[in-house]
Amino acid sequence: MGRWKPCKRKDFIKKLKKLGFGSPEPGGRHFYMRHHAYTLTLPNNKEYSVPQIKMLISEIEHGTGKKISLVEWENL
């Protein structure tokens, strides 16, 4: 089984779009992405670290109710 890897912000956004999120929307200091009624705040870093990705995926799983495995994430 693979390991989690850091991810560029633009690649993270592309993967979220494949999961059904809309395009990033500006709002205050951060951009947001929506998936139906759930809204995810995107950090401004150019690259997300492994702990940051795990935290964001945990938020996505909680907000959307869909479990995202490492294999699924890598295949997006």
C-alpha positions in Angstrom: 0.0 0.0 0.0 1.2 3.5 -0.8 1.8 6.4 1.5 0.3 9.9 1.7 2.3 12.5 -0.2 2.4 16.3 -0.2 0.1 17.8 -2.9 0.2 21.1 -4.8 -2.8 23.3 -4.3 -3.9 23.2 -8.0 -3.7 19.4 -8.0 -5.7 19.3 -4.7 -8.4 21.5 -6.4 -8.5 19.2 -9.5 -9.1 16.2 -7.3 -11.9 17.9 -5.4 -13.6 18.8 -8.7 -13.4 15.1 -9.6 -15.2 14.4 -6.3 -18.0 16.7 -7.3 -17.0 20.0 -5.7 -17.5 23.2 -7.7 -14.9 25.7 -8.7 -13.1 27.7 -6.0 -14.9 30.9 -5.0 -13.3 33.9 -3.4 -14.5 35.0 0.0 -12.5 37.0 2.6 -9.0 35.8 3.1 -9.5 32.3 1.7 -11.1 30.6 -1.2 -14.0 28.1 -0.7 -15.3 25.1 -2.6 -18.8 23.8 -2.3 -20.2 20.3 -2.6 -24.0 20.6 -2.4 -24.7 22.2 1.0 -21.1 21.6 2.4 -18.5 24.3 2.1 -14.8 23.6 2.4 -12.3 26.4 3.2 -9.1 26.1 1.2 -5.8 27.1 2.8 -3.7 29.5 0.8 -0.4 27.5 0.8 1.0 26.6 -2.6 1.6 23.0 -1.4 -0.2 21.1 1.3 1.7 18.9 3.7 0.7 15.3 4.5 -0.8 16.3 7.9 -2.7 19.1 6.2 -4.1 16.8 3.5 -5.2 14.3 6.1 -7.0 17.0 8.0 -8.7 18.4 4.9 -9.8 14.9 3.8 -11.1 14.2 7.3 -13.2 17.5 7.0 -14.4 16.4 3.5 -15.4 13.0 4.8 -17.3 14.5 7.7 -19.0 17.1 5.5 -20.0 14.9 2.6 -20.5 11.6 4.5 -18.2 9.8 1.9 -15.1 7.9 3.0 -12.0 8.6 0.9 -9.3 6.0 0.9 -5.6 6.6 0.0 -6.1 4.4 -3.1 -9.1 6.4 -4.2 -7.3 9.7 -3.6 -4.3 8.6 -5.6 -6.5 7.5 -8.5 -8.3 10.9 -8.8 
